[in-house]
Amino acid sequence: MNPESEKLYNLLPALYRIRDAEQGFPLKALCGVLAEEIALLRENLDQLYDDQFIETCADWAAPYIGELIGYRPIHGVTARTVSARAEVANTIAYRRRKGTATVLEQLARDVTGWNARVVEFFQQLATSQYMNHIRLENRVTADLRDWEALERRGTAFNTLAHSVDVRHIEPQKGRYNIPNIGLFLWRLDAFSLTQSPAFSVDAQRFMFSPLGNDVRLFNRPQTEPDITHLADPINVPEPISRRVLDRDLDRLRWPASKESSDDYGEQKSVFVSADNNIDTSADNVHVCDLSDDGASWAHLPKKNEKIAIDPVLGRIAFPAGTVPQNVRVNFYYGFSMAMGGGEYERRKSFLLTGSATVVTQGLQSALASAKAGGIVEIGDSGRYEETPSIAVDVGAKLELRAANEHRPALILSGDLNVELKPGAELTLNGLLIAGGQLRIAAVGNTEERPPVLRLRHCTLVPGLALTRTGDPKAPDQPSLIIDTANATVEIDHCIVGAVRCGRGVTITIKNSILDATELDHVAFANPDNERRAGGILTIVNATIIGKVNSARLELASNTIFLAARSGPDDPWKQVVISEQSQQGCVRFCFLPLNAIVPRRYRCQPDLAVTAADVPKGSLSNAQRKAITLATQARLLPAFTTLCYGQPGYCQLGNYCPKEIRTGAEDESEMGAFHDVFAPQRESNLKIRLQEYLRFGLEADIFYST
């Protein structure tokens, strides 16, 4: 009995309580019901009081409080804008400092969720000095000995003086003028890799990347101390240059300077450790250019010299004569969103719950023991050079996954063969798989009970593996082959190479990249013959690089199909084909005009070609064809890079046509990074600029990454 019910019951006369006890306490039960209703009324009254304050009000009340102070709602696409509570709470404080660079920068971070820096371009103008306010840092001529100023020229951290540019800033033409304000945004995030075994080139040379390719190291962004602080390079996810890391190591060597390290250290952006009593502290590390020099690297350290690190190429060189063992690295790499596995939160993507078999070496024995079902969890971000085989019994569910916030690399020496019996389900989660193909074979009669394969937050390296320079080693080879007549495959938040499967296989791809390494290679087809159709496809929020030949395109939404013929002799007349084109739907996608697909709805470049068309008879057929070709050429998606392993992989470029950047069903971008909601973030910032930008000033947005 709760205290409220007991209190109410004790208010009754003793005679009633005695009679109630004789009859089995029906009156006490009634008091309990009344007490519950009283508690609800009290809770409601308390909440009505709390609803008067933005910090404690219910979610439904936040917009009403915002209306009282003239708050304008924006797209809720980031963690800070899903609820208006934080913005409404800070509105008064922001308005008190309206128009200042610091509040504009804070707003940019709040409404976009990206790191930001605001630049007042009038401060970088080459002007005559006012003798009562001399700015020693604003010099007309550049100091050629100041490496940092020269390295950061033209960026958000530029300090070099410029002559006046009278063009308007809004179309990103003019910058350096008195009324111009630039808001620089970093679209890439820095993702960590901790205690990852370095790739060994030989006994002396190592690579940061577990795939053995060059990788640009990023710094770990540090939180700014307060709102009045403008972002510095250490506060944003930027690639680390050689000079910056070298200066950072100098700070560690000279503690008397009272400057702390920003980049090198166990809890910093970069760190190297090794066994065999090798000193990897800052005193024994230096930075240099380890670029290729023939078959070797330039500037390899000699005996008794320091360990060399190249943050631009992601390379490590130990002194000659040393025998490093178990070399491990901590570093950060750049990417657009949490996809393909990584040390980020992905607990919600786990399929099975319960106890797991945790392994840190030797996967085969654990997988063999779990063939009847269960969870096999890799507990670190290590490098596993083995080629296990996986078998799942009838109706069993097996999940092979990386532990949350870990990303192990499974380096195969051959194909990873998987046998799935009828009704079996296999889930791979958080793994980086390279060196071989993932082959799925069904055992037994799977017609009535097709097996299920799920790939979540995994990377099947396009081209199987990478060379030192980042090129695919086997660009013509598929990464996933499904050798069964019936199966269901789900691919979610993955990066996958080309796929081959039979007509009876059903594949669903969401928020993923399917990369055949070249536009004229085949991304999806039948395993027996690329000219034959593969399975039944459902694609949502994806980027497909290469030709597609499917039995049926059940649904394609917010997807970019980037494919091309290899030349006039290419037998593929159409590079995107759905054999059963009378079923299914293609909506808000980019795909070639001559693609054989089901009915289209608001796809590009179809939509633009239709809008540019003119009534028949106004132009000749040749002129109409020229307009169509020009429209197609203008609307080709532009990417930062299509090379897997690069920070801007499959990211839409700054000059990508607006019809692609805002062409999805919710006016977000088409492709795998639809859920980043970049156009909505940009729109949020422009809405806030109308309110907080000082009268007479002009502003525009610049993407640093």
C-alpha positions as CSV (number, residue, x, y, z in Angstrom):
1,M,0.0,0.0,0.0
2,N,1.5,3.3,-1.0
3,P,1.9,6.1,1.6
4,E,-0.8,8.3,0.0
5,S,-3.3,5.5,0.2
6,E,-2.4,4.7,3.9
7,K,-2.7,8.4,4.8
8,L,-6.2,8.6,3.2
9,Y,-7.3,5.4,4.9
10,N,-6.2,6.6,8.3
11,L,-8.5,9.6,8.0
12,L,-11.5,7.4,8.2
13,P,-13.2,6.8,11.6
14,A,-11.8,3.8,13.5
15,L,-15.3,2.1,13.4
16,Y,-15.2,2.0,9.6
17,R,-11.8,0.6,9.6
18,I,-12.7,-2.1,12.1
19,R,-15.7,-3.1,10.0
20,D,-13.6,-2.9,6.8
21,A,-11.1,-5.4,8.3
22,E,-13.9,-7.8,9.2
23,Q,-15.0,-7.8,5.5
24,G,-11.6,-8.2,3.9
25,F,-10.5,-4.6,3.4
26,P,-12.7,-3.5,0.5
27,L,-12.7,0.0,1.7
28,K,-8.9,0.0,1.9
29,A,-8.8,-1.1,-1.8
30,L,-11.1,1.8,-2.7
31,C,-8.8,4.2,-0.9
32,G,-5.9,2.8,-3.0
33,V,-7.8,3.6,-6.2
34,L,-8.6,7.1,-5.0
35,A,-5.0,7.6,-4.0
36,E,-3.8,6.7,-7.5
37,E,-6.1,9.3,-9.0
38,I,-5.0,11.9,-6.5
39,A,-1.3,11.2,-7.4
40,L,-2.1,11.7,-11.0
41,L,-3.8,15.1,-10.2
42,R,-0.8,16.1,-8.1
43,E,1.6,15.1,-10.8
44,N,-0.4,17.1,-13.4
45,L,-0.4,20.2,-11.1
46,D,3.3,19.9,-10.6
47,Q,3.9,19.5,-14.4
48,L,1.7,22.6,-15.0
49,Y,4.1,24.6,-12.8
50,D,7.2,23.0,-14.6
51,D,5.7,23.9,-18.0
52,Q,6.2,27.6,-17.2
53,F,10.0,27.1,-17.6
54,I,11.8,26.0,-20.8
55,E,14.3,23.9,-18.9
56,T,11.6,21.7,-17.3
57,C,8.5,22.0,-19.5
58,A,7.1,19.1,-21.5
59,D,8.2,18.7,-25.1
60,W,4.8,19.9,-26.4
61,A,5.1,23.2,-24.5
62,A,8.5,24.2,-25.8
63,P,7.2,25.6,-29.1
64,Y,4.6,27.7,-27.2
65,I,7.2,29.2,-25.0
66,G,9.3,29.9,-28.1
67,E,6.4,31.7,-29.7
68,L,6.3,34.1,-26.8
69,I,9.9,35.3,-27.6
70,G,9.5,35.1,-31.4
71,Y,11.5,31.9,-31.9
72,R,11.5,30.6,-35.5
73,P,11.4,26.8,-35.7
74,I,13.9,25.0,-38.0
75,H,14.5,21.5,-39.4
76,G,15.1,19.0,-36.5
77,V,17.8,17.0,-38.3
78,T,20.5,17.1,-35.6
79,A,20.7,16.1,-32.0
80,R,20.5,19.8,-31.0
81,T,17.6,20.7,-33.2
82,V,15.3,17.7,-32.7
83,S,13.9,19.5,-29.7
84,A,13.6,23.3,-29.6
85,R,14.3,23.3,-25.9
86,A,18.0,24.2,-26.0
87,E,17.6,26.9,-28.7
88,V,14.7,28.6,-26.9
89,A,16.6,28.5,-23.6
90,N,19.6,30.2,-25.2
91,T,17.7,32.7,-27.4
92,I,17.8,35.6,-25.0
93,A,21.5,35.1,-24.3
94,Y,22.1,35.0,-28.1
95,R,20.1,38.1,-28.8
96,R,22.0,40.1,-26.2
97,R,25.2,39.4,-28.2
98,K,23.5,39.6,-31.6
99,G,25.7,40.2,-34.6
100,T,29.0,39.3,-32.9
101,A,31.3,36.7,-34.5
102,T,31.2,34.4,-31.4
103,V,27.4,34.1,-31.3
104,L,27.2,33.5,-35.1
105,E,29.8,30.7,-34.7
106,Q,27.8,29.2,-31.7
107,L,24.6,29.3,-33.8
108,A,26.3,27.6,-36.7
109,R,27.4,24.8,-34.5
110,D,24.1,24.5,-32.8
111,V,21.8,24.4,-35.9
112,T,24.1,22.4,-38.2
113,G,25.7,20.0,-35.8
114,W,29.0,20.6,-37.7
115,N,32.2,22.2,-36.4
116,A,32.3,25.9,-37.5
117,R,34.4,29.0,-37.6
118,V,33.2,32.5,-38.4
119,V,35.6,34.9,-40.2
120,E,35.1,38.7,-40.4
121,F,36.9,39.4,-43.7
122,F,37.3,43.1,-43.0
123,Q,40.0,42.1,-40.5
124,Q,42.0,40.5,-43.3
125,L,42.0,43.5,-45.6
126,A,45.3,45.3,-46.4
127,T,44.5,48.8,-45.2
128,S,46.3,51.8,-43.9
129,Q,46.8,51.5,-40.1
130,Y,45.1,53.9,-37.7
131,M,47.9,55.2,-35.5
132,N,45.8,55.1,-32.3
133,H,45.0,51.4,-32.9
134,I,47.9,49.7,-34.6
135,R,47.3,46.1,-35.5
136,L,50.8,44.5,-35.6
137,E,49.4,41.2,-36.9
138,N,47.8,42.8,-40.0
139,R,50.8,43.3,-42.4
140,V,50.4,44.0,-46.0
141,T,53.3,41.8,-47.1
142,A,53.5,38.1,-46.2
143,D,56.3,36.8,-43.9
144,L,57.9,34.0,-46.0
145,R,59.4,32.6,-42.8
146,D,56.0,32.2,-41.1
147,W,55.2,28.7,-42.3
148,E,51.8,28.5,-40.5
149,A,50.4,31.6,-42.1
150,L,51.5,30.4,-45.5
151,E,50.1,26.9,-44.9
152,R,46.7,28.2,-43.8
153,R,46.3,30.8,-46.6
154,G,42.9,30.9,-48.1
155,T,41.4,28.7,-45.3
156,A,39.2,29.6,-42.3
157,F,42.4,30.3,-40.4
158,N,44.0,32.6,-42.9
159,T,46.0,35.5,-41.5
160,L,47.5,37.0,-44.7
161,A,46.2,40.4,-45.8
162,H,44.3,40.7,-49.0
163,S,43.3,43.6,-51.3
164,V,39.6,44.5,-51.3
165,D,37.2,42.4,-53.4
166,V,34.0,44.4,-54.1
167,R,32.0,41.4,-55.4
168,H,29.1,40.2,-53.3
169,I,29.9,37.3,-51.0
170,E,26.6,35.4,-51.3
171,P,27.3,33.6,-54.5
172,Q,30.7,32.7,-53.1
173,K,32.6,35.0,-55.4
174,G,33.9,37.9,-53.3
175,R,35.4,37.4,-49.8
176,Y,37.6,40.2,-48.6
177,N,35.4,43.2,-48.2
178,I,34.2,45.3,-45.2
179,P,30.6,43.9,-44.9
180,N,31.5,40.3,-45.6
181,I,31.2,37.5,-43.1
182,G,32.3,33.9,-43.9
183,L,30.9,30.8,-42.0
184,F,33.3,27.9,-42.6
185,L,31.8,24.5,-41.9
186,W,33.5,21.1,-41.6
187,R,31.3,18.3,-43.0
188,L,33.7,15.5,-42.2
189,D,33.9,14.0,-38.8
190,A,37.0,12.5,-37.2
191,F,36.6,8.8,-36.3
192,S,39.1,7.0,-34.0
193,L,40.9,3.7,-34.3
194,T,42.5,2.6,-31.0
195,Q,45.2,0.1,-30.4
196,S,45.1,-1.0,-34.0
197,P,47.9,-3.2,-35.2
198,A,50.0,-1.3,-37.8
199,F,50.4,-2.9,-41.2
200,S,53.9,-4.2,-41.6
201,V,55.6,-3.4,-45.0
202,D,58.9,-4.9,-43.7
203,A,60.8,-5.0,-40.4
204,Q,61.4,-1.2,-40.5
205,R,58.4,0.3,-42.3
206,F,54.8,0.3,-41.1
207,M,51.4,1.9,-42.1
208,F,48.7,3.3,-39.9
209,S,45.9,1.9,-42.0
210,P,45.1,-1.8,-41.3
211,L,44.6,-2.2,-45.1
212,G,48.2,-1.1,-45.8
213,N,47.2,2.0,-47.8
214,D,48.2,5.6,-47.4
215,V,45.7,7.4,-45.1
216,R,45.6,11.0,-44.0
217,L,45.6,11.4,-40.3
218,F,43.1,13.8,-38.7
219,N,43.3,15.6,-35.4
220,R,40.8,14.9,-32.5
221,P,38.7,18.1,-32.2
222,Q,38.8,19.6,-28.7
223,T,35.8,21.2,-27.2
224,E,35.9,25.0,-27.1
225,P,36.2,26.4,-23.5
226,D,33.3,28.9,-23.7
227,I,31.0,30.7,-26.1
228,T,33.3,33.7,-26.4
229,H,36.0,31.7,-27.9
230,L,36.4,31.5,-31.7
231,A,37.4,28.1,-33.1
232,D,41.1,27.3,-33.5
233,P,42.5,24.6,-35.7
234,I,42.6,22.2,-32.8
235,N,38.8,22.7,-32.3
236,V,37.8,21.3,-35.7
237,P,38.5,18.0,-37.5
238,E,41.3,18.9,-39.8
239,P,44.0,16.8,-41.5
240,I,47.3,17.0,-39.6
241,S,50.1,18.5,-41.6
242,R,53.8,17.6,-41.1
243,R,54.7,21.0,-39.7
244,V,51.8,21.1,-37.3
245,L,52.7,17.6,-35.8
246,D,56.4,18.6,-35.7
247,R,55.5,21.7,-33.7
248,D,53.4,19.6,-31.4
249,L,56.3,17.3,-30.7
250,D,58.5,20.3,-29.9
251,R,56.0,21.4,-27.2
252,L,56.3,18.0,-25.5
253,R,60.1,18.1,-25.6
254,W,60.2,21.5,-23.9
255,P,57.8,21.5,-20.9
256,A,59.3,24.8,-19.7
257,S,57.3,26.4,-22.5
258,K,54.2,25.7,-20.5
259,E,52.4,24.6,-23.7
260,S,50.6,21.3,-23.8
261,S,50.5,18.8,-26.6
262,D,47.5,18.9,-29.0
263,D,48.2,15.9,-31.3
264,Y,50.7,13.4,-30.0
265,G,50.0,11.2,-27.0
266,E,48.0,8.2,-25.9
267,Q,44.8,10.2,-25.4
268,K,45.6,12.6,-28.3
269,S,45.2,12.4,-32.0
270,V,48.2,10.3,-32.9
271,F,50.2,7.7,-30.9
272,V,52.5,4.8,-31.7
273,S,53.4,2.0,-29.3
274,A,55.6,-1.1,-29.7
275,D,57.0,-3.9,-27.7
276,N,60.6,-5.0,-27.3
277,N,61.5,-2.0,-25.1
278,I,61.2,0.5,-27.9
279,D,60.7,4.1,-26.7
280,T,57.9,5.8,-28.6
281,S,57.6,8.9,-26.5
282,A,57.8,12.4,-28.0
283,D,61.5,12.5,-27.2
284,N,62.1,9.6,-29.6
285,V,59.8,10.6,-32.4
286,H,60.1,13.1,-35.2
287,V,58.2,14.1,-38.3
288,C,59.4,13.9,-41.8
289,D,58.3,13.2,-45.4
290,L,58.2,9.4,-46.0
291,S,57.1,9.6,-49.6
292,D,58.0,6.8,-52.1
293,D,61.6,6.9,-53.2
294,G,61.8,4.1,-55.8
295,A,61.1,0.8,-54.1
296,S,61.8,2.3,-50.7
297,W,60.8,5.5,-48.8
298,A,62.6,8.8,-48.5
299,H,64.3,9.9,-45.3
300,L,64.3,6.5,-43.6
301,P,65.9,6.9,-40.2
302,K,69.4,5.4,-39.7
303,K,70.7,3.5,-36.7
304,N,70.3,5.3,-33.4
305,E,68.0,8.0,-35.0
306,K,64.4,8.7,-34.0
307,I,61.3,7.0,-35.1
308,A,59.8,8.8,-38.2
309,I,56.1,9.6,-38.6
310,D,54.4,11.0,-41.7
311,P,50.9,12.2,-40.9
312,V,50.1,13.1,-44.5
313,L,50.7,9.6,-45.8
314,G,50.0,7.7,-42.5
315,R,53.5,6.0,-42.5
316,I,55.9,5.0,-39.7
317,A,59.6,4.2,-40.1
318,F,61.7,2.8,-37.2
319,P,65.5,3.3,-37.1
320,A,67.6,0.7,-38.9
321,G,68.7,-2.1,-36.6
322,T,65.7,-2.0,-34.3
323,V,63.3,-4.9,-34.2
324,P,59.9,-3.5,-33.3
325,Q,57.2,-6.1,-32.3
326,N,53.5,-5.7,-31.9
327,V,53.4,-2.2,-33.3
328,R,50.0,-0.6,-32.4
329,V,48.7,2.8,-33.4
330,N,46.0,5.3,-32.2
331,F,44.8,7.7,-34.9
332,Y,41.8,9.5,-36.3
333,Y,40.6,9.3,-39.9
334,G,38.0,11.5,-41.7
335,F,34.6,10.4,-43.1
336,S,31.2,11.9,-43.7
337,M,29.0,9.8,-41.3
338,A,29.0,6.6,-39.2
339,M,29.0,4.0,-41.9
340,G,31.0,0.9,-42.8
341,G,32.0,0.1,-39.2
342,G,34.0,2.1,-36.7
343,E,34.6,3.0,-33.1
344,Y,31.2,4.7,-32.9
345,E,28.0,3.9,-31.0
346,R,26.0,1.2,-32.8
347,R,24.5,-0.9,-30.0
348,K,21.0,-0.3,-31.4
349,S,22.0,-2.2,-34.6
350,F,22.8,-5.5,-32.6
351,L,20.3,-8.2,-33.6
352,L,20.7,-10.7,-30.8
353,T,20.9,-10.1,-27.0
354,G,22.3,-12.3,-24.3
355,S,25.7,-13.6,-23.4
356,A,28.3,-13.6,-26.2
357,T,31.5,-15.5,-26.8
358,V,34.1,-12.8,-26.7
359,V,37.3,-13.5,-28.7
360,T,40.5,-11.5,-29.3
361,Q,42.3,-14.1,-31.4
362,G,41.3,-17.2,-33.3
363,L,37.8,-16.9,-34.7
364,Q,37.4,-20.3,-36.2
365,S,36.9,-22.3,-33.0
366,A,34.4,-19.8,-31.7
367,L,32.4,-19.9,-35.0
368,A,32.4,-23.7,-35.1
369,S,31.0,-23.8,-31.5
370,A,28.2,-21.4,-32.4
371,K,26.9,-23.1,-35.5
372,A,23.7,-23.9,-33.6
373,G,23.2,-20.2,-32.9
374,G,24.6,-17.5,-30.6
375,I,26.8,-14.5,-30.6
376,V,30.5,-14.3,-31.4
377,E,31.9,-10.9,-30.5
378,I,35.3,-9.6,-31.3
379,G,36.4,-7.5,-28.4
380,D,39.0,-5.2,-29.9
381,S,40.0,-3.2,-33.0
382,G,42.7,-5.7,-34.0
383,R,43.8,-7.1,-37.3
384,Y,42.8,-10.8,-37.8
385,E,44.8,-12.4,-40.6
386,E,42.9,-15.6,-41.0
387,T,40.2,-17.1,-43.3
388,P,37.6,-18.8,-41.2
389,S,34.6,-20.6,-42.6
390,I,31.1,-20.2,-41.2
391,A,28.2,-22.7,-41.0
392,V,24.8,-22.1,-39.5
393,D,22.4,-24.9,-38.7
394,V,18.7,-25.2,-39.7
395,G,16.7,-22.3,-38.2
396,A,19.6,-21.1,-36.1
397,K,20.6,-17.4,-35.6
398,L,24.3,-16.5,-35.5
399,E,25.7,-13.0,-35.1
400,L,29.4,-12.3,-35.7
401,R,30.0,-8.8,-34.6
402,A,32.5,-6.3,-33.3
403,A,32.0,-5.1,-29.8
404,N,30.4,-1.7,-29.6
405,E,32.8,1.1,-30.4
406,H,35.3,-1.2,-32.0
407,R,36.3,-2.0,-35.6
408,P,38.4,-5.1,-36.1
409,A,39.8,-5.9,-39.6
410,L,39.4,-9.4,-41.0
411,I,42.2,-9.9,-43.5
412,L,41.5,-12.9,-45.6
413,S,43.9,-15.0,-47.6
414,G,41.1,-16.6,-49.6
415,D,37.3,-16.5,-49.8
416,L,35.2,-16.4,-46.7
417,N,32.8,-19.3,-47.3
418,V,29.5,-19.3,-45.5
419,E,27.1,-22.2,-45.5
420,L,23.5,-21.5,-44.5
421,K,20.9,-24.2,-44.0
422,P,17.2,-23.7,-44.5
423,G,15.9,-21.0,-42.2
424,A,19.4,-20.1,-41.0
425,E,20.2,-16.4,-40.2
426,L,23.7,-14.9,-40.2
427,T,24.4,-11.3,-39.1
428,L,27.7,-9.6,-39.6
429,N,28.1,-6.3,-37.7
430,G,30.9,-3.8,-37.5
431,L,33.5,-5.7,-39.5
432,L,36.1,-4.6,-42.0
433,I,36.7,-7.5,-44.4
434,A,39.4,-7.4,-47.0
435,G,41.6,-9.8,-49.1
436,G,38.9,-12.1,-50.3
437,Q,35.2,-12.5,-51.3
438,L,32.3,-13.2,-49.1
439,R,30.7,-16.3,-50.6
440,I,27.2,-17.4,-49.4
441,A,26.1,-21.0,-50.2
442,A,22.9,-22.6,-49.1
443,V,22.8,-26.2,-48.0
444,G,19.6,-28.2,-48.4
445,N,16.2,-27.3,-49.7
446,T,15.8,-23.5,-49.1
447,E,12.8,-22.9,-51.3
448,E,10.3,-22.9,-48.5
449,R,12.7,-21.5,-45.8
450,P,15.2,-19.2,-47.5
451,P,18.3,-18.3,-45.4
452,V,18.9,-14.7,-44.3
453,L,22.2,-12.7,-44.4
454,R,22.4,-9.4,-42.7
455,L,25.3,-6.9,-43.1
456,R,25.2,-4.0,-40.7
457,H,27.9,-1.4,-40.4
458,C,30.3,-3.6,-42.4
459,T,32.8,-2.9,-45.1
460,L,33.6,-5.4,-47.8
461,V,36.5,-3.5,-49.4
462,P,35.7,-2.6,-53.1
463,G,38.3,-4.4,-55.2
464,L,38.9,-6.8,-52.3
465,A,42.1,-5.0,-51.1
466,L,44.0,-1.8,-51.6
467,T,47.5,-1.0,-52.9
468,R,49.8,1.3,-51.1
469,T,48.5,4.3,-53.1
470,G,44.8,3.3,-52.4
471,D,43.9,1.7,-55.7
472,P,41.9,-1.5,-55.7
473,K,44.0,-4.6,-56.2
474,A,41.2,-6.6,-57.9
475,P,38.9,-4.0,-59.5
476,D,37.0,-6.5,-61.5
477,Q,36.2,-8.9,-58.7
478,P,32.9,-8.7,-56.7
479,S,33.0,-8.6,-52.9
480,L,29.8,-10.5,-52.3
481,I,28.7,-13.7,-54.1
482,I,25.5,-15.5,-53.2
483,D,25.6,-19.0,-54.7
484,T,22.0,-20.0,-53.9
485,A,18.7,-19.9,-55.6
486,N,16.8,-18.5,-52.7
487,A,18.0,-16.1,-50.0
488,T,17.2,-12.8,-48.3
489,V,20.0,-10.3,-47.9
490,E,19.9,-7.0,-46.0
491,I,22.7,-4.4,-46.3
492,D,22.4,-1.5,-43.9
493,H,25.0,1.3,-43.3
494,C,27.6,-0.6,-45.3
495,I,30.3,-0.1,-47.9
496,V,30.3,-3.0,-50.3
497,G,32.0,-3.9,-53.5
498,A,30.2,-5.4,-56.4
499,V,27.5,-8.0,-55.7
500,R,26.6,-11.2,-57.7
501,C,23.4,-13.2,-56.9
502,G,20.8,-15.4,-58.6
503,R,17.3,-14.3,-59.7
504,G,15.6,-15.7,-56.7
505,V,17.6,-13.7,-54.2
506,T,16.0,-10.7,-52.6
507,I,18.4,-7.9,-51.6
508,T,17.6,-4.8,-49.6
509,I,20.2,-2.0,-49.5
510,K,19.7,1.0,-47.2
511,N,22.0,3.9,-46.4
512,S,24.9,2.2,-48.1
513,I,27.5,2.4,-50.9
514,L,27.7,-0.3,-53.6
515,D,31.0,0.3,-55.4
516,A,32.2,-1.6,-58.4
517,T,35.4,0.6,-58.4
518,E,34.7,2.0,-61.9
519,L,31.6,3.5,-63.6
520,D,31.8,0.9,-66.5
521,H,32.3,-2.1,-64.2
522,V,29.3,-4.2,-63.1
523,A,28.0,-3.5,-59.6
524,F,25.1,-5.9,-59.6
525,A,24.4,-9.0,-61.8
526,N,24.1,-12.7,-62.0
527,P,27.2,-14.7,-60.8
528,D,27.2,-17.0,-63.9
529,N,27.0,-14.2,-66.5
530,E,27.2,-10.5,-66.0
531,R,24.7,-10.0,-68.9
532,R,22.1,-12.0,-67.0
533,A,19.9,-10.5,-64.3
534,G,20.6,-10.8,-60.6
535,G,18.0,-10.8,-57.9
536,I,15.2,-8.6,-56.7
537,L,16.5,-5.2,-55.5
538,T,15.1,-2.7,-53.0
539,I,17.4,0.3,-52.6
540,V,16.8,3.3,-50.3
541,N,19.3,6.1,-49.7
542,A,22.2,4.5,-51.5
543,T,25.0,5.3,-54.0
544,I,25.6,2.7,-56.7
545,I,28.8,3.0,-58.7
546,G,28.7,0.7,-61.7
547,K,26.2,-1.1,-64.0
548,V,23.1,-2.8,-62.6
549,N,21.2,-5.8,-64.1
550,S,18.4,-6.9,-61.8
551,A,15.5,-9.2,-62.2
552,R,13.2,-6.6,-60.7
553,L,13.8,-3.2,-59.1
554,E,11.1,-3.4,-56.5
555,L,11.9,0.1,-55.2
556,A,14.6,2.6,-55.6
557,S,14.3,5.8,-53.6
558,N,16.8,8.7,-53.0
559,T,19.5,6.8,-54.8
560,I,22.2,7.7,-57.2
561,F,22.9,5.2,-60.0
562,L,26.3,6.3,-61.4
563,A,27.2,4.1,-64.3
564,A,28.6,4.5,-67.9
565,R,29.5,2.4,-70.9
566,S,33.1,1.6,-71.4
567,G,32.9,2.8,-75.1
568,P,30.9,2.5,-78.3
569,D,31.7,-1.3,-78.4
570,D,30.4,-2.0,-75.0
571,P,27.6,-4.6,-75.3
572,W,25.6,-2.9,-72.5
573,K,23.3,-0.6,-74.4
574,Q,21.6,0.4,-71.1
575,V,23.7,0.5,-67.9
576,V,20.8,0.2,-65.5
577,I,18.3,-2.6,-66.3
578,S,15.3,-4.1,-64.5
579,E,14.0,-7.1,-66.5
580,Q,10.5,-6.8,-65.0
581,S,10.0,-3.2,-65.6
582,Q,6.3,-3.2,-65.2
583,Q,6.6,-3.9,-61.5
584,G,8.2,-1.6,-58.9
585,C,8.9,2.1,-58.7
586,V,11.9,4.4,-59.0
587,R,11.4,7.7,-57.2
588,F,13.6,10.7,-56.4
589,C,16.7,9.1,-58.0
590,F,19.4,9.9,-60.4
591,L,19.8,7.4,-63.2
592,P,20.6,7.5,-67.0
593,L,17.7,8.5,-69.3
594,N,17.8,5.3,-71.3
595,A,17.7,3.1,-68.2
596,I,15.2,0.2,-68.3
597,V,13.4,0.5,-65.0
598,P,9.9,0.6,-63.6
599,R,7.9,3.9,-63.7
600,R,9.8,6.9,-62.5
601,Y,8.6,9.7,-60.3
602,R,10.5,13.0,-60.0
603,C,13.8,11.4,-61.1
604,Q,16.8,13.3,-62.6
605,P,17.7,14.1,-65.2
606,D,14.2,13.2,-66.5
607,L,12.6,16.0,-64.5
608,A,15.0,18.7,-65.8
609,V,14.8,17.5,-69.4
610,T,11.0,17.7,-69.2
611,A,11.2,21.2,-67.7
612,A,13.7,22.3,-70.5
613,D,11.6,20.8,-73.3
614,V,9.6,23.1,-75.6
615,P,6.5,22.5,-77.7
616,K,6.9,20.4,-80.8
617,G,7.6,22.3,-83.9
618,S,9.5,25.1,-82.2
619,L,12.8,23.4,-82.5
620,S,14.2,20.7,-84.8
621,N,15.0,17.2,-83.6
622,A,18.7,18.0,-83.6
623,Q,18.1,21.1,-81.4
624,R,15.9,19.2,-79.0
625,K,18.5,16.4,-78.8
626,A,21.2,19.0,-78.1
627,I,19.1,20.5,-75.2
628,T,18.7,17.0,-73.8
629,L,22.4,16.2,-73.9
630,A,23.3,19.6,-72.4
631,T,20.8,19.0,-69.5
632,Q,22.2,15.5,-68.9
633,A,25.8,16.8,-68.8
634,R,24.8,19.6,-66.4
635,L,23.1,17.3,-64.0
636,L,25.9,14.7,-63.6
637,P,26.5,14.2,-59.8
638,A,29.8,15.7,-58.7
639,F,31.7,13.9,-55.9
640,T,34.7,14.9,-53.8
641,T,36.2,11.6,-54.7
642,L,35.1,8.1,-55.7
643,C,38.2,6.4,-54.3
644,Y,37.5,4.2,-51.3
645,G,39.8,5.0,-48.4
646,Q,39.8,8.8,-49.0
647,P,38.2,11.1,-46.4
648,G,35.7,12.5,-48.9
649,Y,34.7,9.2,-50.4
650,C,31.3,9.4,-52.2
651,Q,30.6,12.8,-50.6
652,L,28.7,15.1,-52.9
653,G,31.1,18.0,-54.0
654,N,30.5,21.6,-53.4
655,Y,29.6,22.2,-57.0
656,C,27.2,19.3,-57.4
657,P,24.0,20.4,-59.1
658,K,21.3,21.6,-56.8
659,E,18.8,19.1,-58.3
660,I,21.0,16.3,-56.9
661,R,21.9,18.0,-53.6
662,T,18.3,18.7,-52.8
663,G,16.6,16.1,-55.0
664,A,15.5,13.6,-52.3
665,E,11.8,13.2,-51.2
666,D,12.4,15.4,-48.2
667,E,14.7,17.9,-50.0
668,S,17.8,16.3,-48.6
669,E,20.5,15.0,-50.9
670,M,20.3,11.9,-53.0
671,G,22.7,9.1,-52.2
672,A,24.3,7.2,-49.3
673,F,24.6,10.3,-47.1
674,H,21.0,11.3,-47.4
675,D,20.6,11.0,-43.6
676,V,23.3,13.6,-43.0
677,F,20.6,16.1,-44.1
678,A,23.2,18.6,-45.4
679,P,20.7,20.8,-47.2
680,Q,18.5,21.1,-44.1
681,R,21.5,22.0,-42.0
682,E,22.5,24.7,-44.4
683,S,18.9,25.9,-44.5
684,N,18.8,26.1,-40.7
685,L,21.9,28.3,-40.7
686,K,20.5,30.6,-43.3
687,I,17.3,31.0,-41.3
688,R,19.2,32.0,-38.2
689,L,21.5,34.4,-40.1
690,Q,18.4,36.4,-41.1
691,E,17.8,37.0,-37.4
692,Y,21.3,37.3,-36.0
693,L,23.3,38.9,-38.7
694,R,24.0,42.6,-38.1
695,F,22.3,45.1,-40.4
696,G,24.4,46.0,-43.5
697,L,26.5,42.8,-43.3
698,E,26.5,40.0,-45.9
699,A,27.3,36.4,-45.1
700,D,27.8,33.1,-47.0
701,I,28.7,29.5,-46.2
702,F,32.0,27.9,-47.1
703,Y,32.7,24.2,-46.7
704,S,36.2,23.5,-45.5
705,T,35.8,19.7,-46.0
